[in-house]
Structures are given as C-alpha cells and as structure tokens.
Amino acid sequence: MRNLEKFLRGRFAAALVAVLVGFAISAIVLAAAGFDPIGSFAALFKGALGKPKYIANVFIKSTPILLTGVSVAFAFKTGLFNIGAEGQYILGSTLATIVGVKLNLPMPLQVPIVLSAGIIGGAALGAFVGWLKAKFGIHEVITSIMCNWIAFYLCNYVVMSETFHKPNSTSALPVSSSSYTMILGNWKKSEAGKQFLANIPWLREILLKTDLNYGFIIAIIVAFAASYVLNRTKLGYELRAVGFNRDAARFSGISVERNIVLSMLIAGGISGLAGALTITGISPHTTTLLAAMESYGFNGMSVAFIAACSPIGCIPSSILFASLIYGGMSVQQAMGAPSDIISIMIGTIVFFTALPGVTNMLADTIAKKRKAAEAALSAAKEA
C-alpha cells in the first residue's frame, strides 16, 4: 500500500493515468461512433511500430516537437510561458534556408553554420520577447503570439521573394546538399551502399525509405543539456530563482531583467534549432509557403505539459506524441475512423496531465484506508 501511495504521488503516475484516461475516452468515442476500439488501437500501434520504417518515421517526427517541448519546458521552469515556440521554429527554419541556399561550403563547415543560423533566428525572436517583458513588463504570451505571426509572414515573404523562390512552385529553393544531416546520406544511395544494404532488409528499409537523420540524437543531447543547465549550474539556479520569486531574487543581487531575456533567448534558440534540423534533415530540404501555422511549437507545448515541463521527460513524451500522430493515419486507413479521434486522445491526455491532483487524491484515499486499517488492527490487538 505504501509503495502504491508513493507511486501515485510521483510525476510518472500522473502522466500514466492521463494516457490511460485518454485511451479510455477515445475508446468510448470510437464505440459511440460505431467503430471497433480494439481494432482501431491495434491499427494505431501497428501504424506506429509495425515496420522498421514506421519506427524510424516516429523518431523523425518526434525530433522537432521534442526540441520545441524542451524550449517550452525550459522557459516554464524559469517562470515564463514560451507560447512563441511556433514562431521561433518558423524563423529558425527560414534563416536556415536562406543560409543553406546562399552558402555551399564543405559539410563540416556548412552544417554547423546552417544550424547556427536557425538557432540565432529563434534566439533573436525569443530574446526580443524577453526584452519586452523585462523592459516594459509586457506579458510574454501577448508578444510571443504576435511574433508568431511576424515569423509566419516573414517566412512567406522569403519564399515568394525573387531571390529564394523556386520557379513553378510554392516553396523556396532547397538548401545545398552539403547542408544535409541525413544519416549516411550520400553513401546509402551509392552502388556500394545499395549492395551492402541489400543483405540487411530492415536497415535498407530504414535508410532508403525514410529521411532518418541525426536530428533526434541532437535533440536528446539538447534535452539533457537543458536539464543540466537548469539543475546543476549557477545560471540555472539564477534563472529558476527569478521564476520562483523575482523580488527575492532581486534582493539577493540577481539581475531579474538579464535573466528574463537570457531565459527566452535560450528557449528561442532551442526552437530555432528544431526548425533548422527540419530543413537539413528532411526532404525537400526547404521551407514552403505557409497557409497556416505548422503547429510544431504548439505541439511542443503539449509535449512539455505531458512531461510536467521536465526537459528529459520531454523525450518519452515526444515519442508518444509522434506515435499517436503518425499511427493515427493508419486508424483512418484501416478502420475508416476519423483521424480527429487522435486529436481527442491527445487533448484528453494533456487535460488530465494538467490535473496532477487526481493522482494525489487517489493516494490520499489509499492513505486514509491504510491508516484506518492499521488503527483497527491496533485496537484489535489491544483488546
């Protein structure tokens, strides 16, 4: 009983209960709509995990939402709500495209420069939001939402500009091939690569039928680095102190304004890196004319909240999120069920993740019953 109480009070229990409730409510909705819940969930898992290329695509899809999730989580841990991760992602991908089109250096130089361009773009937008907050007290939610639209229309301007527009298309020119971060990008398409992969079907399927790239590895490193900075460094202590109590932080000599700007700069840079890695790692290696927000930043918020705003917790959270999105397409194809059911599931999971008190209430109920049983047992022994 005590172990169950301890488990229910942990963060993992809240996330697990939220996921289970999300599946349960989705099952009810599916059944009410006349679809087989068991068959639908089987199609969901098969669509996400049924083949090596499906698993690879889940990791590919999870990369940008992992990074934007870490971005949101980092800012939240310092008392800021980075709802502008979407705009930072878009600006990062836009600047990465500009630099990747204009430069064609050797890969060891080209890739870091293109990725740095994306980081700088996202960091600049995040720092601007932080500066407005620190200087004028304007809430970051308002300014970051406005900046999302600035990045959105700036991206469209670049795509349709004479310099970067690809003729007879709605996209910009692709970045140079030396910008690519795909795993074994050139070798796997060579004759030697094809001959080698012919003997390993599962690896051939992953490398030749997907855009598997180094993005997810980089994203994991960033998640651990963000956690280390927040919890193991002086900078992280100051950032968290400002977020916890600005007056107390100011009294102790910590620069509140500087740390607000710095927090948003770091968060924005992480989202910008997500945009750059999408350009360098996934075909067609360019950005397109946007008719609506790409939602990587908004999905990152869901990932962060499911993970209780833990940067490391964003890793399994992003994989779950990507599995639901990618596997959800199979539910529609195999069962005829609307893909909107996945949105209902994700929304339910996020909703119940935001209610950690539910698992605490269960733990309190179990504790009361345990104490009552112990008291009754004690009384019986005395009698």
C-alpha positions as CSV (number, residue, x, y, z in Angstrom):
1,M,0.0,0.0,0.0
2,R,2.8,2.4,0.9
3,N,4.5,1.7,-2.4
4,L,1.3,2.4,-4.3
5,E,0.9,5.7,-2.4
6,K,4.4,6.7,-3.2
7,F,3.9,5.8,-6.9
8,L,0.7,7.8,-7.2
9,R,2.4,10.9,-5.8
10,G,5.1,10.8,-8.5
11,R,5.1,12.6,-11.8
12,F,5.1,9.4,-13.8
13,A,1.8,8.3,-12.2
14,A,0.1,11.5,-13.3
15,A,1.3,11.0,-16.9
16,L,0.4,7.3,-16.9
17,V,-3.1,8.0,-15.6
18,A,-3.6,10.8,-18.2
19,V,-2.5,8.5,-21.0
20,L,-4.8,5.6,-19.8
21,V,-7.8,8.0,-19.4
22,G,-7.0,9.4,-22.9
23,F,-7.2,5.9,-24.4
24,A,-10.4,5.1,-22.4
25,I,-12.2,8.2,-23.5
26,S,-11.1,7.7,-27.1
27,A,-12.4,4.1,-26.9
28,I,-15.8,5.4,-25.8
29,V,-15.9,8.0,-28.6
30,L,-15.0,5.3,-31.2
31,A,-17.6,2.9,-29.9
32,A,-20.3,5.6,-29.8
33,A,-19.4,6.4,-33.5
34,G,-19.8,2.7,-34.5
35,F,-16.1,1.8,-34.7
36,D,-14.3,-1.1,-33.1
37,P,-12.0,0.5,-30.3
38,I,-9.8,-2.6,-30.1
39,G,-9.3,-2.8,-33.8
40,S,-8.6,0.9,-34.0
41,F,-6.0,0.8,-31.3
42,A,-4.4,-2.2,-32.9
43,A,-4.2,-0.2,-36.2
44,L,-2.7,2.7,-34.3
45,F,0.1,0.7,-32.8
46,K,0.7,-1.2,-36.0
47,G,0.9,2.0,-37.9
48,A,3.5,3.4,-35.5
49,L,5.5,0.3,-34.7
50,G,4.6,-2.3,-37.3
51,K,7.6,-1.9,-39.6
52,P,11.2,-0.6,-39.1
53,K,10.4,2.4,-41.4
54,Y,7.4,3.3,-39.3
55,I,9.5,3.4,-36.1
56,A,12.1,5.5,-37.9
57,N,9.4,7.9,-39.1
58,V,8.2,8.2,-35.5
59,F,11.6,9.3,-34.4
60,I,11.9,11.7,-37.3
61,K,8.5,13.2,-36.5
62,S,9.3,13.4,-32.8
63,T,12.5,15.5,-33.3
64,P,11.0,19.0,-33.8
65,I,8.3,18.5,-31.2
66,L,10.9,17.2,-28.7
67,L,13.0,20.4,-29.2
68,T,10.1,22.8,-29.1
69,G,8.8,20.9,-26.0
70,V,12.2,21.4,-24.3
71,S,12.0,25.0,-25.3
72,V,8.6,25.5,-23.6
73,A,9.7,23.4,-20.6
74,F,12.9,25.4,-20.1
75,A,11.1,28.7,-20.2
76,F,8.3,27.4,-17.9
77,K,10.9,26.3,-15.3
78,T,12.1,29.9,-15.2
79,G,8.6,31.3,-14.7
80,L,7.9,32.2,-18.4
81,F,5.4,30.8,-20.8
82,N,7.0,30.5,-24.2
83,I,3.9,30.2,-26.4
84,G,6.1,31.7,-29.2
85,A,8.0,28.4,-29.9
86,E,6.0,28.2,-33.1
87,G,7.3,31.5,-34.4
88,Q,10.8,30.7,-33.3
89,Y,10.7,27.4,-35.1
90,I,9.4,29.1,-38.3
91,L,12.1,31.8,-38.1
92,G,14.8,29.2,-37.5
93,S,13.8,27.2,-40.5
94,T,13.6,30.4,-42.6
95,L,17.1,31.6,-41.7
96,A,18.5,28.1,-42.1
97,T,17.0,28.0,-45.6
98,I,18.4,31.4,-46.5
99,V,21.9,30.5,-45.3
100,G,21.7,27.0,-46.8
101,V,20.8,28.3,-50.2
102,K,23.4,31.1,-50.3
103,L,26.3,29.0,-49.0
104,N,27.8,25.8,-50.3
105,L,30.8,25.1,-48.1
106,P,32.2,21.6,-47.2
107,M,29.8,19.7,-45.0
108,P,31.9,20.0,-41.8
109,L,31.6,23.8,-42.1
110,Q,28.2,24.1,-43.9
111,V,26.1,22.1,-41.4
112,P,27.2,24.0,-38.2
113,I,26.7,27.3,-40.0
114,V,23.2,26.4,-41.2
115,L,22.2,25.1,-37.8
116,S,23.7,28.2,-36.1
117,A,21.6,30.4,-38.4
118,G,18.5,28.6,-37.2
119,I,19.5,28.9,-33.6
120,I,20.3,32.6,-34.0
121,G,16.9,33.3,-35.6
122,G,14.9,31.6,-32.9
123,A,17.1,33.1,-30.1
124,A,16.7,36.6,-31.5
125,L,12.9,36.3,-31.5
126,G,12.9,34.8,-28.1
127,A,15.2,37.4,-26.7
128,F,13.1,40.2,-28.2
129,V,10.0,38.8,-26.3
130,G,12.1,38.6,-23.1
131,W,13.4,42.1,-23.6
132,L,9.8,43.5,-23.9
133,K,8.9,41.6,-20.7
134,A,12.0,42.8,-18.8
135,K,12.0,46.4,-20.1
136,F,8.3,47.3,-20.3
137,G,6.6,44.5,-18.3
138,I,4.6,43.3,-21.4
139,H,3.4,39.8,-20.8
140,E,5.3,37.2,-22.9
141,V,2.1,35.4,-24.0
142,I,0.9,38.5,-25.9
143,T,4.1,39.4,-27.5
144,S,5.1,35.9,-28.4
145,I,1.7,35.3,-30.1
146,M,2.2,38.5,-32.2
147,C,5.8,37.3,-33.0
148,N,4.4,34.0,-34.3
149,W,2.6,35.9,-37.0
150,I,5.6,38.1,-37.8
151,A,7.6,35.0,-38.3
152,F,4.8,33.4,-40.3
153,Y,4.5,36.3,-42.8
154,L,8.3,36.8,-43.0
155,C,8.7,33.2,-44.0
156,N,6.1,33.7,-46.8
157,Y,7.9,36.8,-47.9
158,V,11.2,35.0,-48.2
159,V,9.6,32.0,-50.0
160,M,8.0,34.2,-52.6
161,S,10.9,36.6,-53.0
162,E,12.7,36.7,-56.3
163,T,16.0,35.6,-54.7
164,F,14.7,32.5,-53.0
165,H,11.5,31.4,-54.8
166,K,11.7,28.1,-56.7
167,P,10.0,28.6,-60.1
168,N,6.7,27.0,-60.7
169,S,6.2,26.0,-57.0
170,T,5.1,27.3,-53.7
171,S,8.4,26.7,-52.0
172,A,11.8,28.3,-51.6
173,L,14.9,26.9,-53.3
174,P,16.3,23.8,-51.4
175,V,19.5,24.2,-49.4
176,S,22.7,22.9,-50.8
177,S,23.4,19.2,-50.4
178,S,26.3,19.9,-48.1
179,S,23.7,21.1,-45.5
180,Y,22.1,17.7,-45.2
181,T,22.1,16.0,-41.8
182,M,20.7,12.7,-43.0
183,I,22.4,9.5,-41.8
184,L,24.7,8.2,-44.5
185,G,23.0,10.5,-47.0
186,N,25.4,10.0,-49.9
187,W,26.7,6.6,-49.2
188,K,23.4,4.8,-48.9
189,K,22.5,5.9,-52.4
190,S,25.8,4.8,-53.9
191,E,26.2,1.4,-55.6
192,A,28.4,0.2,-52.8
193,G,25.8,1.3,-50.2
194,K,22.9,-0.4,-52.1
195,Q,24.8,-3.6,-52.4
196,F,25.6,-3.6,-48.7
197,L,22.1,-2.7,-47.6
198,A,20.6,-5.4,-49.9
199,N,21.8,-8.0,-47.3
200,I,20.2,-6.2,-44.4
201,P,16.5,-5.7,-45.3
202,W,15.4,-3.9,-42.1
203,L,18.3,-1.4,-42.3
204,R,17.7,-0.9,-46.1
205,E,14.1,-0.1,-45.4
206,I,15.0,2.5,-42.8
207,L,17.8,4.2,-44.7
208,L,16.4,4.1,-48.2
209,K,12.7,4.6,-47.4
210,T,12.9,7.3,-44.7
211,D,14.8,10.6,-44.1
212,L,16.4,9.2,-41.0
213,N,18.8,11.9,-39.8
214,Y,20.9,13.0,-36.8
215,G,18.2,15.3,-35.5
216,F,16.8,13.0,-32.8
217,I,20.2,12.4,-31.4
218,I,20.9,16.1,-31.3
219,A,17.5,16.7,-29.7
220,I,18.3,14.2,-26.9
221,I,21.6,15.9,-26.2
222,V,19.8,19.3,-26.0
223,A,17.2,17.9,-23.6
224,F,19.9,16.5,-21.2
225,A,21.9,19.8,-21.6
226,A,18.9,21.9,-20.7
227,S,18.2,19.8,-17.7
228,Y,21.8,20.0,-16.6
229,V,21.8,23.8,-17.0
230,L,18.6,24.2,-15.0
231,N,19.5,21.9,-12.2
232,R,23.3,21.8,-11.9
233,T,24.7,25.2,-12.8
234,K,24.7,28.7,-11.2
235,L,23.0,30.1,-14.3
236,G,20.2,27.6,-13.9
237,Y,19.8,28.5,-10.2
238,E,19.5,32.1,-11.0
239,L,17.0,31.5,-13.8
240,R,14.8,29.4,-11.6
241,A,15.2,31.8,-8.7
242,V,13.9,34.6,-10.9
243,G,11.0,32.4,-12.0
244,F,10.1,31.4,-8.4
245,N,10.3,34.8,-6.8
246,R,11.6,37.8,-8.6
247,D,11.6,40.1,-5.6
248,A,13.6,37.7,-3.5
249,A,16.0,37.1,-6.5
250,R,16.5,40.9,-7.0
251,F,17.1,41.3,-3.2
252,S,19.8,38.7,-3.3
253,G,21.6,40.5,-6.2
254,I,20.4,38.5,-9.2
255,S,19.7,40.6,-12.3
256,V,16.0,39.8,-13.0
257,E,15.9,41.7,-16.3
258,R,19.0,40.0,-17.6
259,N,17.8,36.5,-16.7
260,I,14.4,37.0,-18.2
261,V,16.0,37.9,-21.5
262,L,18.5,35.1,-21.2
263,S,15.9,32.5,-20.5
264,M,13.8,33.5,-23.5
265,L,17.0,33.7,-25.7
266,I,17.9,30.1,-24.8
267,A,14.3,28.8,-25.2
268,G,14.1,30.6,-28.6
269,G,17.4,29.2,-29.7
270,I,16.2,25.6,-29.0
271,S,13.1,26.1,-31.0
272,G,15.1,27.7,-33.8
273,L,17.4,24.6,-33.8
274,A,14.3,22.5,-34.3
275,G,13.4,24.5,-37.5
276,A,16.9,24.2,-38.8
277,L,17.1,20.5,-38.3
278,T,13.9,20.0,-40.1
279,I,15.4,21.8,-43.2
280,T,18.7,19.9,-43.1
281,G,17.3,16.5,-42.2
282,I,14.0,16.1,-44.1
283,S,13.2,16.3,-47.8
284,P,12.6,18.5,-49.7
285,H,15.1,20.5,-47.5
286,T,13.4,23.8,-47.9
287,T,10.5,25.8,-46.5
288,T,7.2,26.3,-48.3
289,L,4.6,29.0,-48.5
290,L,2.6,28.7,-45.2
291,A,-1.2,28.7,-45.3
292,A,-1.4,28.0,-41.6
293,M,0.9,27.6,-38.6
294,E,2.9,24.3,-38.8
295,S,2.0,23.6,-35.2
296,Y,5.4,22.2,-34.2
297,G,5.6,24.8,-31.5
298,F,2.0,24.3,-30.3
299,N,2.6,20.5,-30.2
300,G,5.7,21.2,-28.3
301,M,3.6,22.8,-25.6
302,S,1.5,19.6,-25.3
303,V,4.7,17.5,-25.1
304,A,6.1,19.8,-22.3
305,F,2.9,19.6,-20.2
306,I,2.6,15.8,-20.6
307,A,6.2,15.7,-19.3
308,A,5.4,18.1,-16.4
309,C,7.9,20.5,-18.0
310,S,10.8,18.3,-17.4
311,P,13.3,18.6,-20.3
312,I,14.3,14.9,-20.0
313,G,10.7,13.9,-19.6
314,C,10.0,15.5,-23.0
315,I,11.9,12.6,-24.6
316,P,9.4,9.8,-24.0
317,S,6.5,12.4,-24.2
318,S,7.6,13.4,-27.7
319,I,7.9,9.8,-28.8
320,L,4.4,9.1,-27.5
321,F,3.0,12.2,-29.2
322,A,4.7,11.4,-32.5
323,S,3.5,7.8,-32.3
324,L,-0.1,8.9,-31.9
325,I,0.1,11.4,-34.8
326,Y,1.9,9.0,-37.2
327,G,0.0,5.9,-36.2
328,G,-3.3,7.9,-36.3
329,M,-3.2,7.9,-40.0
330,S,-3.4,4.1,-40.0
331,V,-6.6,4.3,-37.9
332,Q,-8.3,6.2,-40.7
333,Q,-7.0,4.0,-43.4
334,A,-7.6,0.6,-41.8
335,M,-10.8,1.3,-39.9
336,G,-12.3,4.3,-41.6
337,A,-12.4,6.1,-38.3
338,P,-11.7,9.9,-38.5
339,S,-8.2,10.9,-37.7
340,D,-9.7,13.6,-35.4
341,I,-10.0,10.8,-32.8
342,I,-6.2,11.2,-32.3
343,S,-6.7,14.9,-31.5
344,I,-9.4,14.0,-29.0
345,M,-7.0,11.5,-27.4
346,I,-4.1,14.0,-27.2
347,G,-6.3,16.7,-25.9
348,T,-7.6,14.4,-23.2
349,I,-4.1,13.3,-22.2
350,V,-2.9,16.9,-21.9
351,F,-6.1,17.9,-20.0
352,F,-5.6,15.2,-17.4
353,T,-1.9,15.8,-17.2
354,A,-2.7,19.3,-16.1
355,L,-4.7,17.8,-13.2
356,P,-2.0,16.1,-11.1
357,G,-4.2,16.5,-8.1
358,V,-6.3,13.5,-9.3
359,T,-3.5,11.0,-8.5
360,N,-2.8,12.8,-5.3
361,M,-6.4,12.4,-4.3
362,L,-6.2,8.7,-5.0
363,A,-3.0,8.5,-2.9
364,D,-4.8,10.3,0.0
365,T,-7.8,8.0,-0.2
366,I,-5.5,4.9,-0.1
367,A,-3.5,6.5,2.8
368,K,-6.7,7.1,4.8
369,K,-7.9,3.5,4.3
370,R,-4.5,2.2,5.2
371,K,-4.4,4.3,8.4
372,A,-7.9,3.2,9.3
373,A,-7.0,-0.5,8.8
374,E,-3.8,0.0,10.9
375,A,-5.8,1.7,13.6
376,A,-8.5,-1.1,13.6
377,L,-5.7,-3.8,13.7
378,S,-4.0,-2.0,16.6
379,A,-7.3,-1.7,18.5
380,A,-8.0,-5.4,18.0
381,K,-4.6,-6.3,19.3
382,E,-5.1,-4.2,22.5
383,A,-8.4,-5.8,23.1
